[in-house]
Amino acid sequence: MTEPLLEPPPSSFVQLLLARVRDFVREPGVLFWVFGFPIVLAVSLGLAFREKGPERVPVLVVDAPEAAAARGALEASPLLSVRAVAAPGAADALRRGDGLVLVRPGTAGGAPTVEHDPGRPGAPAAAALAADALERGAGRKDVVSPALVRVDAPGRRYVDFLIPGLVGMTLMGGGIWGVGYGLVSMRVRRLLKRLAATPMSRRAFLGSFLVHRVGLALVEVCFLLAFGALAFDLRIAGSLADALVVGLLGTLAFGALGLLVGSRAQNMETANGLMNLATLPMWLLSGVFFSTSNFPTWLRPVVDALPLTALNDALRLVVNDGASLAACAGPLAVLAAWTAGSFAVALRIFRWV
C-alpha cells in the first residue's frame, strides 16, 4: 500500500483555537486587564487596608471643669483618642464626624452622658468602649457611671459617604468617556476633516463639547441626589446650588481631560487605552467607596492632586457637612487647575485628522 503524498490537514478546531490564543497574546490591552489589573487593584487596596494595628477610637469630651474626671478616665484607655470640644459646638463636631461619640459631664455631680448615633458605622462599639472606660473610672469617688444617649447625626452613614462619591464617579465617566469618545468617533468617521474646512476655531469647537457636557451633568447631579434623598433619606446639609456649582466645576475638569485624551487619538482602540489610563488611577485612589485617609502618608499628595479626589471631597463637604464654597476652596482650586491645564494642552495638540 502506497503512502499518501500529503499529510492530512490538522483539525479545524485546533487551528481556530490557536488563532484565538494568538489574538489574545498579541493584544496588550487584553493582557493588562486579565493579568495586570488584578495586581494593580490588589496593590492599591493593600495600601489602603494594610495591617496598621488597632486604631484608637476618636471620642469628644465637652471642655468644662466638671468634665476633668471623666476625661481622665477616658484617656486612661489605650483604645480611645480623646479630644476636648467647646460646649456650643459639641453637637456640630459630632455631626461632622470629628468623633464617634460625645461625652458630656453630668451636672451637679450627676452621671456623664455618652451621645452617639447608632446608624453611624462604628458608633455603637465606640460608645461601649467609652462607657466601659468611664465605668472603670467609677471606682474613684469623682467619677460616676455613664448614661448612653442615642442622638441623630445625619450625614454620617456609609450611604451618605457613598452617594457623593458615586456622583463624582459618574461625572468623571461622562466627562472623559463621553467627550473623548465623541471626539474620536468624529475623527474616525472623517467628520473632523470636513469641519476643518469651515472658519470655525478650535476653541469654539472644543468649547462646545464642554458646554454640552455641563448641561447633562447638572441633570445627572440633581437626579442622583434626588434618588439618594428618596431611596436612602440622604439629607443635603448645605446648599443645593453650591452642590451644583461643585458638580459643574468637576464636569469642566473631566470634560477638558476627555478633550485632551481625544485630541490626537486616531482610532477607538487607542482612545480606549488612553481613557482607561486616565480613569483607572482615580477609580482606585480617589475615595469613591472608602476614605482616602486609609492610604499611607507618602501617597496622600498624589491622591489629593487627582481631580476625582477633589470633586468627591468638595461634594461631601457641601452635602454632608453643610460647608460653603469658600470652605471648599482647596478642592475647587485643584479642579480649576485641571480644567485650565487640560483644555490649554488640548487646544495646542488637537488635530482635525
N, C-alpha and C positions, 0 to 999 in steps of 0.2 A: 504494500500500500504506500503510495507516494505521500510525502509531507506537504502540507499547504504552504504555498509561496508567501502568503501574508498572515501576520498574526491577527487573531480576531480582535475587533475593536473593544476597548475596555468598556465597562458598564457605563451607560449614560448617567446613572445615579452617582457613580463615583466622580465623574467629570463635573457634574453640577455641584457636588459637594466641595470639590477642590476649588471651583470658581468662587463659591461663597467664602471659603477660607481666604483666598487671595484678596477679594474685595475687602474683607474685614481687616486684614493686616495692612493693606495699602492706605486705609483711611485713618489718619492720625486723630481726627475728632472722635471717632468711634472708640478708638483705643483709650483715649483720655477718659471718656465717660464710663467706660467699663472698668478700667483699672486705676486711672489717676484720680477721678472724682471721689471714690470712696476713701482714698488715702487722704486727700485734702480735707474732706469732711471729718474724718477721724482726728486729724491733727488739730483742726480748728475747735472742735468740740472737746478734745482732750485738753487744749489750753484753757478753755472756758470752765471746764468742770474737773480740772486736775485735783488731785488729793492735796488739800491745803490744811487738813486738820480741822477740828471743830472751831467754828467762828463764834464769837461772843454775840449774844442776843442784845440788840440795842433797846435800852429802857430809858424812858424820860421820867424825870422827877421834878415836880414843881419846886422852884427855888424859893424856900421860905425857912425861917429859923426853926419852926416846928418839924421840918422835914429832915433835919440833920441826922436823927437817929435812924429813920427809915433808909436814908441814903447810905449811911454807913453799913447797914445790914445788907443792902443790895451790892455794894462794892466789895463786900467780903466774898461774894460768889465768883468763882473763876469762869463761870459761864455767861456772865452778864457784863455788858458795857453800859455804864451809867452816864447820863448827860442831864445837867440841870437846865430847865427852861423857865422863863418868866411866866407867872400865872396868867396874864392877859392873853398870851399867845400859845398857851399849852395845848388847847384843843386843836388849833390850826397846825401845830407841829405834829400832832398825832395823825391828823388827816393827810398831811403831806407825806407821811411815811418816814419822818425823822426817827421814829422809834416804833417798835411793835406794840408797846404798852405804855401807859401813862400812869404814874403813881402820884396820887395827891395825898398830902398829910391829913390826918384826922384833926378836926377842930376840938378844942377843949379836952385834949387827951384821948379823943376817940380813935377808932381804928382807921388806918390809911386805906384808901381805895385803889384798886388796880383796874384801870379802864382799858378795854381792848375791844376790837371789832372781830367777832368770831368768823365773819365772812372773809377776812383777810388771811392769806396763806401764812402760816407760822404764828399767828397771833395767839391762838389758844394755848399752844405749847409755851410761848413766851410768857403768857400770863401765869401759867402754872409754875414756871421757873421763878418768876418774880415773887409769887405768893409763897413758894417754898423758902426762898431766901428770907423773906420777912418773917415767916413762921420760925425759922431757925433763930432769927434775932429776937423773937418774942420771949426767949428765955431771960433776956435782960429786962429790967424794970422799965426802961424808957421806950420799949417797942411793944406794940400790941398786934394781935393777929389781924391780917388784912381782910377786906371785903372785895370780892370780884364784881365788877360792874360792866355790863355789856353796853357798848355805845355803837353808833353808826358812823363809820368813817368812809364815806363813799369815795370811789376813785382808786381804791387800793386792792381791789380784787384782781385776779390774774386776767380776767376778761377785759378789765379796764386798761390794763397794761397792753394786752394783745391787740385790741382793735386799732388804736393809733398806729401800731407797727404794721398792721395789715393795710391800713390806708396808705402809709408810706411805701410799702412794697408794691401796691397796685399802681401808684403814681410813677414809681420807678419803671415798672414793666411797660406801662403805657407810653412813657416818655422815650425810653431807649428803644424798645422793640417796635412800638407803634410808629414813631418818627423815623427811626433808622430803616426799618423795613420798607416804609412807604417811599423813602428817598431812593433806596437801592432798586426797588421794583420799577420805579420810573426810569432809572438808568438802564436796567436790563431790557425794558420794552422800547428803548430808544426815544422815550418822550422828552428826556432832558436835552437831547440833541436838537429837537425841534424848538424847544423853548430858548435854547442858546441863540437862535436867530432873531429873537424878539429884542426890543430895547429894555427889557426887564433887567433889573440889577440883581446881583447875588443876594444882597442884603434883604431886598423885598421878597425874593423867592424863599429864602431860608426863614425869614421872619414870619411868613405866612404859616409855616409849619408850626412854629411856636404858638402863635395866636390861636390857631385851630385846636392845638393840644390843650391850651389853657381853658378854653370853653368846655371841652369834655371833662377836664379834671375837676372843675368846680361842681359839675353834676355828680361825678364819682364820689367826691368828698362828702357832699350832702347825703347821697344815697347810703354810703357805708355808715356814717354817723347816725343817720335816722334808723337804719337797720339795727345798729347796736343799741340804740335807745329803746326800740320796740321789742327786740328779742331778748336783750340782756340787761335792760334797765340802766344802760350807760347814761351817766349824768355828765353833761358838759359844764365843768365848773367855771370855765372862762367864757369869753365872748365867741359866738359862732362866727362873727365877722373876722375876728383875729385868727380863728382856725382856718378860715377860707384864705386869708392872706398868706398864712404859712404854707398851705397847700399850693397856692399859686406860685410862690417862690420855689417850692420844691419841684413843681411841674416845669418851670422855666429851666431849672438846673438840669433835670433829666432830659428835657427836650433838647437842650443845647448839646448835651452829651450824646444823644441819639443822632443829632446832625453831624457831630464830629465823627462818630463811628461810620455813618453812611456817606461821608463826604467824598470818599475815593473808592469804596468797595465796588468791584466790577461784577460780582455775582452773589447769589444768595448764600452759597457755601462760605465764602469769605465773610459776608455780613454776619452769618450765624456765629462763626468763631469769634469775631470781634465783639459782638453783643454779649456772648457768654463770658468773654474775658472781662467785660466791663461790669456785668451784673453779679458774677459768681462771688467775688470777694465781699460784696455788700450783703448778699443772701446769708453768708456765713458769719460775718463780723459785725453787722450793724444793729444788732439787738432787736430783731423783729420778734423773736419768740422767747428770748431771755435777755436779761440785763447785760449791757456791755461791761459792767463792773466786775463780771466774772473773769474777764481776760487779765493777764498779768500786766503789771505797771508798764513794762517796756513796750508793750504793744498798744497801749491806750492812745498815744499820739497819732498813730496810723489809723486806728479805729475812729477816733474823734474827727479826723480830717475827711472821712468819707461822707459824701452828700446824703446818703440814706440815714446814717447815724445822726447827722444834724437835723434832718427832717423829722425823724422819729422823736428825738429829744425835744424839739420845739413843739410838736403836736402834743406830746404827753404833758409838757409844761402848761399848755393852754387848756387842754381837755381835762386833765386830771388834777392839776394844781391851781387852775384859775389864773395863771400868770398872764401878764400883759405882753405886748410885742416888745416893749423895752426890756423886759426881763429875759426875752429870748434873743437878745442882740448877738450873742456869740454864735449860736447855731445858724441864725439868719445870715450872718456875715460869711459863714462857710458856704452857704447856698448861693449867695450873691457872687462869691469868688468863682465857684464852679460855673455859674451861668456866664459870667463875663469872659472867663478864660476859655471855656469850651466853644462859645459862639465866635470869639475872635479867631481862634485857631481854625474852626470850621470854615469861616469866611475866607481865610487865607489859603487853605489847601483844597477847597472844594473844586471839583471838576465836573463839567457838564457831560462828558462822555467817558 
